[in-house]
Amino acid sequence: MSSTAHMHGGIGESIKRKEDGRFLRGRGSYLDDHVLPNMLHMAILRSPYAHARIKSIDTAAASKKAGVIAVVTGELMAQHKLAWMPTLSGDTQAVLATDKVRFQGQEVAAVIAETKYQAEDALASIEVDYDVLPAVTSPDKAKAEGAALIRDDKDGQKDNHIYHWESGDKSTTQAAFAKADKVIRLHTFYPRCHPAPLETCGCIADVNGATGKATIYMTSQAPHAIRTVFALVTGLPEQNIRIISPDLGGGFGNKVPVYPGYVVATAASLLLGRPVKWIEDRNENLISTGFARDFHMTGDLAVDKNGKMLALRVHLDSDNGAFFADAQPSKFKAGLFHIVTGSYDIPTAHVTADGYYTNKAPGGVAYRCSFRVTEASYLIERLVTNAALELGIDQAEFRKQNFIQPEQFPYTSATGWVYDSGDYPKAMDVALDQLGYAELKKDVEARRKKGEVTGIGIASFTEVVGAGHGAEFDILGLRMFDSAELRVHPTGKAILRMGTKSQGQGHETTFAQIVAEELGIPAMDVAVEEGDTDTAPYGLGTYASRSTPVAGAATAMVARQLREKARKLAAHLLEAAEEDLVWERGKFYVKGSPERSKTIQEAAFAAYTNLPEGMQAGLEGVYYYDPPNMTYPFGTYAVVVDVDKGTGQVKVKRMVAVDDCGVRINPMIVEGQIHGGLAEGYGIAFMELITFDDEGNCIGSNLMDYLIPTAWETPKFELGETSTPSPHHPLGAKGVGESPTVGSPAAYVNAVIDALSPYGITNIDMPVTSDKVWAALRSKGVTE
């Protein structure tokens, strides 16, 4: 028997993932596994141009192709008032273009056919006459005088500016800068990248004309929110819409937005009376769906002569693409970027952000992090390393000197965040000890004297996760609570239904372990269901590292409610007063008489068979958890690199990651999540890039141009931990280990900068390719 066979499966136990049994046997149920009777297939025609007026669309030839049932255009969608849809940021987005196309890859028309191959074949017969317009490919070009107006469809829109947003105190920050002994400035670009999940996006829409019921199988991380948006867009009554999100082959934020393909397939099914299936290919996924990052950032850090941080001033320009469709809380136009003060005790700060339309795909998402926290962490950590280099202070000591200290918690940051708890010096010490920092520094100095190019990079991060609180956090007005419904059957087994949706995080195991901890029902006896809006309680879904802090807390709370009812049942069975019962995981016993006890299973059976007078039958409940505050996982990452002077190639020699996410519900799952995030962080730092030429052509629209890391490139990761449970959270659980992409890119780049700093090179934008490093070295006259 396995070592986990006798495990109860409560919090802190590394039991094997329950869901892996079916996945390892090829029994997962993904979207493409679903085939409905009489099902049609849809393919989408996309624009080859980034910006062009549509003069005409001729679909006659395509309509005559074998197997073609219908060809859908924006004009047809407009007849049904479905040519435009709301975005998650409160903007509007074209479903199928009617006036002009605004990014390469935008949806222009769709073919519905008997087979996928017939639909794809017919696309080539659609003739579109375009009048090509100048493309706008960056915020600088978007705000330039005479720039082409991208959103001329919007009344009153006279330029490409979307929003201006501020946080912090401008006047006190300016005063602090006036008194500073030194100001360190960094301008950096966090380029556009893509989550690139293994499974692309798609749906099967089945609208039953007889019942009016729309059942839509969809690759969605937030099925309930999508259902509400669909009701608003299509006019279908919400109770007649059922969204089923089956197993997802990864998401990382990419499967949060509403995509035009979903709406067109649903409209087609409604009009044709048959199910319609659409699944995008890899090129479509990379060129048109939710991207990440694309922030142009400038930071100024004011310090005194002793290296004490006095103030921070930050401005960013956000490239939002052709439609403002970012998946983030409504109130925060640049996400939670104002966490940019990071782990540091900075007395005052002022952060400004401006968003711009460009001729790129829309839909910024929180790729493996909370909303835009990765960009904020990257800027402050790069800026802190540069400050240490300019001041001549050891980068670790400079950080420790300016950390928020443990006794300062709860701590209110200069931009208004209330950090619940933390021990940043401890995380740093654990990382440095594991790295052997003191000896390693001596080794680096000795090797540099021999002409070798080597460096150490550090990044300390504080992430902000768990959105709610609902009064501050919403999406399209929907408060960002989450939910759990728990039913305990007469035999003591249970089913837990959640408003979240796993994409590989191990929810079926993690949430069952919370029930096991709170009720004493073994985790293997708790079934966990997500992703069906007809059976699950309403929730805002899984993204931005919020599932465990919010839905996990909802699970704990509903389990505790049931435990209190079970206490009454046990008291009835034992003929004892409730206050005389002692709870021990899995059973109640009479105080002073432990032999007189009733298990949770016995109490559950009594809930259906032997009730106290006046008690309602059953042992079940639902809880909607609206968190009082965010939670703040933190950590320190350290990286060692060597650089080849002849080629510019960077080789990662060591990577140490120390995370504190509070209580680790399943340490094995947390470690797996950290390894996955570190691999993605490595890819972003060195490989992953979606860019555009001057005509707006997307470079990075396939896996030959958009490079993602494999086991061959990815370095070995050394994990460490310091567990400091938060006393302000029902579980003490801050996250489930999704923070590595927040800190690791900065650590990697800081290591390269540290290696190149003796040559006067203090900035290289990601991805850090050998070409960039080689060119930087040659610009300083460095040869092999």
N, C-alpha and C positions, 0 to 999 in steps of 0.2 A: 504494500500500500504506500501511497505517496506520503511525504512528510506533512502535507496539509490535510490529510484525511481526517485527523482528529481535531482540527482547528474549528473553533466556533465561528470564526470569521468576523469578529468585532474589529473596532478601530485599532489600527497598529499592526494587524496581522497581514502578512504577505501571502494571502491565499491566491491561487491561480485564478485568472480571469474566467468567469463563467461563460462569457460569450465566445471565447476562443475555440471551444469544442466544435461549434458549427463552422466557424471561419476556417479552421485548419483542415476541416474535411470538405471544404468547398461547398458548404451548405448555407452560406450567406444568401440573403435575399435582397439583391440590389435592383435598381430601377430597370436595367436592361433584362433582368430575369423575368420581368412581368410581361405576359402576353395576354391580351384580352380578346374575346371573340369579335370577329368582324373589324379588327383594328386597322386603321390607316397609319401612314407614316408621313412625317413632315420634314422638309429641308428648307433652309433659309438662304436667300440670295443676299449677299452682303456687298457693301460699296467698296470698290477698289480705290476710291479717292477719300482724302481726309476732309475735303470741303468742296462741295459742288452743288449747284442748283440742278434740280431734276426737271428737265424739260418735258420728257414723256417716258412712259413705260408701256411697252408692247408685250402683252402676254399671250397673244393669239397662237403663236407656234408652240409655246409650252403647253397650252391647254389641250392641244391635239396629240401630244405625246402619249404613247401607250401607258395605260395604268393611271394616268393623271385624273384625279377627281375634281380638283379645284386649284386655281392660282389666286392667292390673296395679295392685295396691294394695300398701301396706306389709304388710298381713296375708298376702297371697300370697307376698311376698318372705320374710316371717318363716318361712313353712312350709318354705322352702328354706334357712333360716339366712342370708339375704342382706338383711335389713332394715337392718343396721348394717354399717359398714365402718371400718377403721382410717384415721386421718389421717396426714399426713406428720410431724406433731408428736407422734404417739403417743397421741392422743385417739381417741374414737369419734365417728362422724358418721352420722346417719340417711341411708339411701339413699332410701327412701320413708317418710314419716312414719307412725308407728303410734299413738303416744300423743297427741302434740300437735305443733303447728308452732311453730318458734322464731325464724323471721324471715320477713318478707314476701318471697315468691318461692321459699320452700322447696318442694321436690318432694313432691307428695301422691299422685299417681297418674299412670299413663302409658297411652296408647292406642296399640295396634299395628294398623295398617290397610294396605290395598293401596296407597294413595297418601298423600302428605303432607297433602293438602287434606282427605281423609276423616278422617285422624287428628286434625287440628286442629279440624275441625268437630265431632267427637264429644266433645271436651273439654267443650264447653258443656253437654252432657247429663249430666255427672257431678254428682251432688248431694252436697255435703258440709255436714254440720251442725256448726258450730263454736260453742264456748263461749269467747268472747273474754276474754282475761286482760290484766292491766296489762303494758305494754311497758316494757322497760328499754333506754334508748337512749344511755347514756354510762357510762364508768367511775364517775363520781360517783354516778349513780343506781344503778349496780350494787352499790356498797358501802354505800349508804344503809341505815339501820336500817329493817327491814320490807320491803326490796326483794323483788319477786317472784323466786322461785327458778327459774332458767331450766333448769338441768340436773338436774331431779329424777329423771331416768333413771339417774343415776350413784350407786352405793352409797356412802354416806358423804359425799356432797356436800351441805353444809349452807348454803353461800352461793354467791355468783357469782365468787369468787376462784379463779384458775387456778394462778398461780405467783408466787413471789417469787424474785428473782435479783439477785446483787450481783457487783461487780468492783471491784478496787482495794483501798485500805487506809483504813478508816474512822478509826482512831485518829490516824494521822499527818496525815490530811486535816483532822480537827477541830483538831489542834494548830496547823496552818498557818493556818487561818482565825482562830484566837484571836490570832495575831500580825499579822494583816493590817491595813494602814492603811485599806483600803477594800474593800468587798464589793459587787459588781455583781450584781443578780438579774434574771432574765428568765423569765417564764412565757409559753410559746408553744404553740400547737396546730398540728401538722402534719396537716391534715384528710385524711379518706379521699378517695382518688382511684382511678382505674381505668386499667389499661393500654390498654383499648379497641382491641385489634388490629383491623386491617381485616377479617380473617377471624375469625368467631366459633368457638366450640368445637363439636366433634361427633365422631361415630365411625360406622363400619359394622362390626357384629359378625357374623361368619359362623362358627358352630359346626357342624362336620360330625359328625353323629351316627354315621356309619359308622366314621370314623377317630378320632373324639375330638379332632380338631385344631381349635383355635379361632384363626381369623385375624381380627385386629381392626385395621382401618384407623382411625387415631386422630390427632387434632390434639394431639400430645404433644411437649414439649421434652425429655422424659426417658423414651423408650420402654422401655429395659431396666428401670429402676426400676418403671415402671408394670406391666411384665410380672410382676415379683416380687410386687408388691402384689396383682395380680389372682390369682396363684396362691394367695396367703394368703386372699383374700376368697372366691373361688369354689370352692376346693378342687380346681381342675383341675391336673393335673401341669404343672409349668412348661415341660417340654420340648414339651408339646402346645399351648402358647400362643405365637402369633406376633403381635407388635405391629409394624405398618407405619405409620410416620409419614411421609406424603408431603410435598410442598412445603407450607410453612406461610406463611400470609399474615399474618406478624407474630406475636409472642408476648409479649415483654417481661415474662416471668414468669407471665402469665395462663394459659399452657398447660403448667404444671408439675404442678399438683395432679391427683388422681383425682376426677372429678366423678360424682355419682350417675347421670347420664345414661349414662355409659360402662357402669356395672355393670348397670343395668336393661336396656339394649339387649343386652348379652351374655347375661344370664339369659333374656331373651325369645327370642333366637336358639337358645339351648340347649333351651328348652322347645318351641319351635315347629318347629325343624328348618329354618328359613329365615333368610337374612341379614336383619338389621334395621339400618336407617339412621336416625340421629338427628343433626340439626344445629339448634342453638339460634338464635333470632333475636336482634337487637341488644338488645332489652329484657331478655331472659333473661340475656344475657351481662353487662350492666351491673348487674343487680339481684342476681345469684346466684353469680357466679364470683369468683375470687381478686382481692381488692382490694389496694391498697397504702396505706402510711402509717397514719393514725389513731392518732397518738401525742400524748398530753398531757404536755408536758415542762417541767420547772423546772430552771434552771441557776443556780448561784452561782459567781462567779469572784472569788477573793481575789487582791489585788495590793498591792504596797508603794507607798510614796510616789513612787517613780521609775517606776512603771508596769510593774514586773516581775511576771509571773504567778507566784503562789505555790502555788495549789491550785485544784482544780475539784471541785464537788459537784453531782451531777445526780440527779434522780429523774424517772422517767416512769411513767405509767399507760397501758397498752396496751389498746385496744379490739379484742378478738379475735373478736367476733361470737359466734354461737350455739354453735360448735364450735371447739376449738383446732386449726386446720388449717393453720397457717402453714407455708410451704415454706422451711425453714431447717435448719441443722445441729441435731441432737438436743440437744447439750450447751448450746447458747446460746439460752435461752428468748426473749430479745429480739433475736435475730440477733446481728450483730457491732456492736451499738450502742456497745460500749465503745471503739470507735475515736474516741469523742467528744472525746478530747484533741486530735485533729486534727493540725495541722502544728506544734504548739507545744511548747516545752520546759517542761512543767508538772511540777514535782517530785513532786506527789502528787495523787491523785484518788480519789474514791469514787462509784461509780455504782450506783444501785438501780433495780429495775424490778418492777412488779406488773402481771400480766395479769388481765383480767376478761372473763367472758361477758357479752354483751349480745344484744338481739334484732335483730341485723344479720347479713348474710351473712358466712360464715367465710372464712378462707383468705388471710391476708396474704402477699404475694409481693414479691420483689425487683424492683420496677419500674425497669428500665433502670439497675441498680446492683448492687452486692453486697448481701448480706443486711442490710437496715436501716441501711446506711451513710449513705444520703441524709438520713435523719432526724437522725443524729448530726452530720453535717456542717452541716446547717441550724442546729441549736441552737448549736454552738460559734461559728459565724461570725456569727450574729445577736448572740450574747452578746459577742463580741469587738468588733463595731461599736458596740454600746451602751456597752461599757466605754470605748472611745476617746472617744465623745461625752461621757461623764460626766467623764472625766479631762482633757478638753480637749487630747488628743493627736491628731495626724493619724492617721487609721485605717491608712494604709499603713505609717507609721513604727512605730506600736504593734505591728503584726503582725511587721515585720522585727526589731524589738527582741526579740521573744519566740519567733521561729522556732527550730526545731532547726537547728543549723548543719551544713554539709556534713561537717566533720571529726568530728562526733559519731556518724556512722553506722559500723556498724550500731547502732541506737538502741533501747533498751528503754523503752517508754512506761510511764506510771504504772499502766496497766491490763494490762500484760503483753505487749503486742504488740512484736515485734522487727522494726522497720522496716529493710529491707535497704539502701536508698540513697535519696538525694534531694538536691536543691539548691533549696530553697524560696525563698531570696532571689533566685536567678537567675530563677525563674519569675515572681516578683513584678516584678523589674526589667524583664523583657521586656514584660510586660503594661502596666506604667506608661509605658514608653517608647513603645509602640505607641499608647497612648491619648493621649499628650501630657499627662500628669497635672499636671505643675507649672504649665503655662500654663492648663490647664483649670480648676484650682482658682481661679486669679485671675479667670477668666471667670465662674465660678459666684458668687464673692463679689461681683463687680460687678453681676451680674444680680439677686442677692438684695437689694442696696441699692436697686434699682429696684422692688422688690416682687414680683419673679418668684419662682416656687417651682421650684427645680431642685436636683439632687443627684447625687452620685457614690457608687456602691456597689462594694464589693470583697468577694470571697470567695476564700480560699485553702483548698484541700482536700487531704486525703490519703485515698485510698480503699484498702481492703484487699481484694484479689481473689485468686482462684486456689485456693479451698478444694478439698482437703486442708489439712494433712497428715492422713492417715487415722486416726492414733491420736487425734486431737482432733476431726476433722470426719467426721460420718456423718449419714445420714438413715435412720431406722428400722434402724440397725445397719449399713447399707451404707456402707462406707468411700468417701470421695469422691475416689477415684483417677479417672483416665480412660485411654483406650486408643487404640491405633492398630495396624492390621494392614496391612502393606505387601507387595504381591506385584509383582515385576518379571518380566514375560513374556520369553520367548526373544528377541523382537525389540527388547527394550529399552524397551518401553512399560510403564506401571505402573498398578496400581489400589490406592488407599488407602481402607480402610474404617475408620470412626471410631465411637466410642461417643457422640459428640456429635450435635446436631441443629440445623442452621441454621434461622433464621427470617427470613433476609434479610441476615445479616452478611457473606456472601461466603465461606463456608467452602470452597466448591469451588475457589476461587482461592487463598485464603490458605494453606491446608494444602498445596496443590500446590506453592506457592512454597517452602515449607519443604523439601519433597522435592527440588525443583530446586536449592536451595542446598546441601543435604547430599550429594546423589548426582550432580548434574549432568545429570539427565534434565530436559529442558525442561518447564516447568509445563503446557504444552498437551498433553504426552504423559502426564500423570498424571490419571487419572479418580478422583474422590473420591465415595464413597458413604456415606450416613448413614441412620439411621432405620428399618432393618429388623433386628429382633432375631434373625432366622434367619441373617443373613449378617454382621452387624457384631459386633465383639468387645464384651464387656460394658463399659458405661460409664454414668456418672451423668448425662450429658446436658448441655444448654446452657442456662445461666441464671447469674445472679450474676457476670457478667463472668469466667467461669472457663475458657472454651473454649481460648483461645490459651495462657494460662499453663500449663494442665494437659494438654489434648489436643495442643496444639501442641508441647509438650515431649515427649510420648509419640511424636509423629511424628518429631521430630528424633532421638530415641534409637533408634527402630527403623531409621531410615534409616542411622544410624551403624553399627548392627549389620550391616546388609546391606553397607555399604561395606567393612567389615573382611573379610567373606567374599569380596567382589569383589576385594579386594587379593590374597587367596590365589589366586583364579582368574587374575588378571592375572600374578602371579608365575609360575604354572604355564605360561601362554601365552608369556611372555617368557623363560622358563627363567632366572629371576633369583630372588634371595632376597627375601623379603617386606620385610626391613628396608632393602633397597636401592631400594625403590620410593618415589617422591614422588607425592603426590596433588595434583592441580590440578583444579579443579571440572570434572568430566566425564571425567577420564582419569587413568591412572597412567603414569608414565614412569620409566625407570631413571635413578638419580642420576648426573648428569654426561653422560647421553646422552638428551636430550629427544626425539630422533628415534625412539628405541625406546619405543613407548607402546602402550597399549591403552585404548580408550574403555570407559565403563561399559556401553555397549550390547554391545560385544564380550565383556566379562566376563559379562554376563547370558546371552548366547547359549551361552557355554561352560558355564554352570551347568546346561544341559540337554543338552549335546552332547559336551563335552570336559573331563571332571572329573579332578582329581588322584586318585590311588589313595586309597580310603578316605573320600573326601568325599561327603556326602549331596547328592543332586541338588536343584536348585531354588534360587531366590534370593527368599526370602520370610521374614517374621517378624512377631511381634506383641509389643507392649510395653505394659505397664500402668504408668503413671507416677503415683507417689504423691509429691507435692511435699514437700520438706523444710520449706518455710515458705510463707506467703502472699507476694504481691508488693504493692507500694505505689505505684501511679501517683499523680501529684499535679499540681497546676496552680493558676493564679490567673485569676479572671474579674473583669472590671471593666465596670460598666454606668453609663451616664449617662441620667438621666430628666428630663423636664419635667412639671410637674403644673399642670393648669388649676384655678385657685382657684374658678372659678365652677361647674364641673361635677364636679371631683374626678378627671377623666380623666387617666390617666398615659400619657405617650408616651415610648417608649424611643428615645433619640437615637443612642446608640452601644452596642455590645456587643462587647467584646474577650475572646476565650477563648484562654488559653495552657495547653496540656496537655503533660505529659511521661508517655508510656506506654512509655518505653524504646525499643527498636528497633521501627521501624514497618515491618512486613513488606510491606505495600502502602500507601504513603502516601495514595493516592487513596481507598482503602476506609476508612482511618482518618478522613480528612477528611469523608467521607460519613457515617460513624457519628457524628462529632462534631456535624455539622449537624443530624442527626436528633435527637440527644439534646438539643441546645440548643433546638430547637423544642418538644420535650416539656417541658423545664424552663420555658420561657416559658409554656406552657399551664398548668402546675401553679401557677406564681407568680400568674397573672392570671385564669385562666378555669376550670380544672377543679375540680369539687367534687361529691362525693356526700354528701348530708346526709339527715337524717331528722327528721320532726316528732315530737311527743310520743307519737303512737300507733304510731310505728315505720314509718310510710309512707316509702318511699324516694323522695327527691327527687334526681333525677339518673339516672333509669332509662331515659332516651332522649336522643338527640342534639339535642333542642330544649332540654332542661334541663341536660344534661351537655355543656358546650361544649369543643370541642377546637380547637386553633389551625389555621388555614389559611395559605396564602401571603399572604393579605390582611392578617392581623393580625401575623404573625411579623416581627420586625425583621431587619435585615441583620446577619449575623454576621461579625466580623473575626477570623480565626484566626492564632495564633502558636504557636511551639513552642520547647521547649528539650529536646534529647534527651540523657538521661543514662542509658545502658544499665546495667542492674544486672549486676554481676559474679557474682552469686550464683545466677543462673538459667541453665539450659542454652542458652536462646536469647537471653537478655538482653531478652526481650519481656515487658513487664508486663501488657499488655492489648491490646485491639484498638479502643480509642477509645470505650468505652461509659460513660465517667464523667461526661458533661456534666450529667446530672440531679442529680449529687451536689453540684456547686458552684453551678450557675446560679440555682436558685430563691433561695438566700440572697443572691447578688449583686444580683438584681433587687429583692428586698425591702429589702436594705440601702440601695440607691440611693433608694428611696422614703422610707425612714426618715431618711436624710441630708437629703433635700429638706424633710421636715416637721419635722426636729429644731429649727430656729429657733423654732418655735411650741410646743415642749414636747411633741411627739408622738414617742414612741420605740417604739411597738409597734402593729402591725396584723397580724392573722392572715391567712394565705393562704386563698383567692385574694384578691389585692389588687384589689378592684373599685372602680369610681368611686364607688359608693354609700358604701362604707366610708371612702374618702379624704375625700369631701365631708362626711360626718358628723363625722369627726375634726376637720377644719378648722373646721366650724361650732361644734363643742364648745369650741374655743379662741377663738371670736369672730372668725375670719378670714372676710372676705367678699371678693367679687370686686373 
